[in-house]
Amino acid sequence: MGINLQLARSQAQQTTNYSNDLKDIKTSMARYQSELNQCWKSDEMVPINAAIDQIMNKTLSASNKMGSLNNDIIVAATALYELEKAKEALDVAKRELDKAQSLYNFHADHLSETLLNSAKDKHTAAQNKYNAAQAKVRSMMY
């Protein structure tokens, strides 16, 4: 079963969409953090802000990784597709080479047989001429 480039591109686009969703979540969290800081002024906000900042950093990191997957998926799928096409072309070339080798072998055998028969015919003709000449010489001697 071959790779479906269209499906791979669709899945790559999904990773971009997920990356954008994560960026939107991070933006929303930043907005909520700002609103929370405006409404709640206390010492407890220090660890809460640190936790929110940590979550936003992880969200942004995940978004960046998801975003970079898009190109990786397309490059990998394209490479696999091209590899499959090259393998198919190689298989076709191998079959054609096998056919050509068989045809060559057939003609080489046929040519060898033809040349051998021709050489035998020439040898027989030469032998006949020799025998005829020898008979003529004998007849002249007696």
ZIMO-V432335 format. One record per backbone hydrogen bond with DSSP energy under -1.0 kcal/mol. NH is the residue of the N-H (numbers start at 1). CO is the residue of the C=O. If there is no record, write none. Layout:
BEGIN
NH:CO
NH:CO
END
This chain:
BEGIN
8:4
9:5
10:6
11:7
12:8
13:9
14:10
15:11
16:12
17:13
18:14
19:15
20:16
21:17
22:18
23:19
24:20
25:21
26:22
27:23
28:24
29:25
30:26
31:27
32:28
33:29
34:30
35:31
36:32
37:33
38:34
39:35
40:36
45:42
46:43
48:44
49:45
50:46
51:47
52:48
53:49
54:50
55:51
56:52
57:53
58:54
59:55
60:56
61:57
62:58
63:59
64:60
65:61
66:62
67:63
68:64
69:65
72:68
73:69
74:70
75:71
76:72
77:73
78:74
79:75
80:76
81:77
82:78
83:79
84:80
85:81
86:82
87:83
88:84
89:85
90:86
91:87
92:88
93:89
94:90
95:91
96:92
97:93
98:94
99:95
100:96
101:97
102:98
103:99
104:100
105:101
106:102
107:103
108:104
109:105
110:106
111:107
112:108
113:109
114:110
115:111
116:112
117:113
118:114
119:115
120:116
121:117
122:118
123:119
124:120
125:121
126:122
127:123
128:124
129:125
130:126
131:127
132:128
133:129
134:130
135:131
136:132
137:133
138:134
139:135
140:136
141:137
142:138
END
